[in-house]
Amino acid sequence: NGNAGFQQVLERLESDPVCQRLSLKSFLILPFQRITRLKLLLQNILKRTPPESEEEVQATQAYDALEKLIKDCNENVQRMKSTEELIYLSQKIEFECKIFPLISQSRRLVKCGELTELDFNNLSPKWKVTTRPIYLHLFNDCLLLSRPKE
């Protein structure tokens, strides 16, 4: 998004009839779609092969290898999504001191959300309750509380 030259070339390529008006994203997703189609094809082949034949053994081995490949792909996609969340969060959060590195290979965001902090003022004769929003970010290895800039 930050590179205007790249955006112009990308728009020109995506509008080319050879690309059939498909976006770059669709070309990047295409190999994953083909892998899942191969799995369906192998399932159908296994249904039609004679039991305990050499073809069944080979098709089963291919199916198992494909299943492992799909599992690895899904795990890598989840890992990349988690890293993207951390990058996005680190751009939004401003630390007073940069002692805490938010982006780490082993760290992932488990849950985040807004909470309301209640502050009871005991100094006044009447109990006065003030509220302000705070955000909770639960990672697999730590808990981070933040509040919006005032």
C-alpha positions as CSV (number, residue, x, y, z in Angstrom):
1,N,0.0,0.0,0.0
2,G,2.9,2.4,0.7
3,N,4.6,1.9,-2.7
4,A,2.7,3.9,-5.3
5,G,4.8,2.5,-8.2
6,F,4.0,-1.1,-7.2
7,Q,0.3,-0.2,-6.9
8,Q,0.3,1.2,-10.4
9,V,2.0,-1.9,-11.9
10,L,-0.4,-4.1,-9.9
11,E,-3.5,-2.2,-11.2
12,R,-2.2,-2.5,-14.8
13,L,-1.5,-6.2,-14.5
14,E,-4.9,-6.9,-12.8
15,S,-6.7,-5.1,-15.6
16,D,-4.9,-7.1,-18.3
17,P,-7.2,-9.5,-20.1
18,V,-4.7,-12.4,-19.5
19,C,-5.4,-12.1,-15.7
20,Q,-9.2,-12.2,-16.4
21,R,-9.6,-9.3,-14.0
22,L,-8.5,-11.4,-11.0
23,S,-6.7,-9.7,-8.1
24,L,-3.2,-10.6,-6.9
25,K,-4.8,-12.1,-3.8
26,S,-6.8,-14.6,-5.9
27,F,-3.5,-15.8,-7.6
28,L,-1.9,-16.2,-4.2
29,I,-4.8,-18.3,-2.9
30,L,-5.0,-20.5,-6.0
31,P,-2.4,-23.0,-4.9
32,F,-4.2,-23.6,-1.6
33,Q,-7.5,-24.1,-3.5
34,R,-5.8,-26.6,-5.8
35,I,-4.4,-28.6,-2.8
36,T,-7.9,-29.0,-1.3
37,R,-9.3,-30.0,-4.6
38,L,-6.6,-32.7,-4.9
39,K,-7.7,-34.0,-1.5
40,L,-11.2,-34.4,-2.8
41,L,-9.9,-36.1,-6.0
42,L,-7.8,-38.5,-4.0
43,Q,-10.9,-39.4,-1.8
44,N,-12.8,-40.2,-4.9
45,I,-9.9,-42.3,-6.3
46,L,-9.8,-44.2,-3.0
47,K,-13.5,-45.0,-3.2
48,R,-13.1,-46.5,-6.6
49,T,-9.9,-48.5,-6.2
50,P,-10.0,-52.2,-5.3
51,P,-9.4,-52.9,-1.6
52,E,-5.9,-54.0,-0.6
53,S,-4.5,-53.4,-4.1
54,E,-1.2,-51.6,-5.0
55,E,-3.2,-48.6,-6.3
56,E,-5.0,-48.3,-3.0
57,V,-1.7,-48.3,-1.1
58,Q,-0.3,-45.6,-3.3
59,A,-3.5,-43.5,-3.2
60,T,-3.6,-43.8,0.6
61,Q,0.1,-42.7,0.8
62,A,-0.6,-39.8,-1.5
63,Y,-3.7,-38.8,0.6
64,D,-1.8,-39.0,3.9
65,A,1.0,-36.8,2.4
66,L,-1.5,-34.3,1.1
67,E,-3.3,-34.3,4.5
68,K,0.0,-33.5,6.2
69,L,0.8,-30.7,3.6
70,I,-2.7,-29.1,4.2
71,K,-2.2,-29.3,8.0
72,D,1.2,-27.6,7.7
73,C,-0.2,-24.9,5.4
74,N,-3.0,-24.2,7.8
75,E,-0.6,-23.9,10.7
76,N,1.6,-21.5,8.8
77,V,-1.4,-19.4,7.8
78,Q,-2.4,-19.2,11.5
79,R,1.2,-18.3,12.5
80,M,1.3,-15.5,9.9
81,K,-2.1,-14.2,11.0
82,S,-0.8,-14.1,14.6
83,T,2.3,-12.2,13.5
84,E,0.2,-9.7,11.6
85,E,-2.0,-9.1,14.7
86,L,1.2,-8.5,16.7
87,I,2.5,-6.0,14.1
88,Y,-0.8,-4.2,14.0
89,L,-1.0,-4.0,17.7
90,S,2.6,-2.8,18.1
91,Q,1.8,0.0,15.7
92,K,-1.2,1.0,17.8
93,I,0.3,0.8,21.2
94,E,2.9,3.3,22.4
95,F,5.0,2.3,25.4
96,E,6.5,4.9,27.7
97,C,9.7,2.9,27.6
98,K,10.7,0.3,24.9
99,I,11.7,-2.4,27.4
100,F,8.9,-4.8,26.3
101,P,9.2,-6.2,22.7
102,L,5.7,-7.0,21.6
103,I,6.6,-8.9,18.5
104,S,8.1,-12.3,19.2
105,Q,8.1,-15.6,17.3
106,S,6.7,-17.5,20.2
107,R,4.1,-14.9,21.3
108,R,0.6,-14.9,20.0
109,L,-2.5,-12.9,20.9
110,V,-5.1,-15.1,22.7
111,K,-7.9,-12.6,23.4
112,C,-8.3,-8.8,23.5
113,G,-11.1,-6.5,24.4
114,E,-12.3,-3.3,26.1
115,L,-13.0,-3.1,29.8
116,T,-14.2,-0.3,32.0
117,E,-12.0,0.8,34.9
118,L,-14.0,2.0,38.0
119,D,-12.2,4.5,40.2
120,F,-13.7,5.2,43.6
121,N,-12.8,8.6,45.0
122,N,-12.6,8.0,48.8
123,L,-11.5,11.6,49.5
124,S,-14.7,13.3,48.9
125,P,-17.7,13.1,51.4
126,K,-19.8,11.6,48.7
127,W,-18.5,8.5,47.0
128,K,-17.8,9.5,43.4
129,V,-17.2,6.8,40.8
130,T,-15.4,7.7,37.6
131,T,-15.0,5.4,34.7
132,R,-12.6,5.2,31.8
133,P,-12.0,2.6,29.2
134,I,-9.0,0.2,29.4
135,Y,-8.0,-2.5,27.0
136,L,-6.9,-6.0,27.9
137,H,-4.6,-7.9,25.6
138,L,-4.0,-11.5,26.7
139,F,-1.1,-13.2,25.1
140,N,0.1,-16.8,25.5
141,D,2.9,-15.6,27.8
142,C,1.7,-12.3,29.4
143,L,-1.2,-9.9,30.0
144,L,-1.0,-6.3,28.8
145,L,-3.4,-3.6,30.0
146,S,-3.5,-0.4,28.0
147,R,-5.6,2.7,27.8
148,P,-6.4,5.2,25.0
149,K,-4.3,8.3,24.8
150,E,-5.9,11.2,26.5
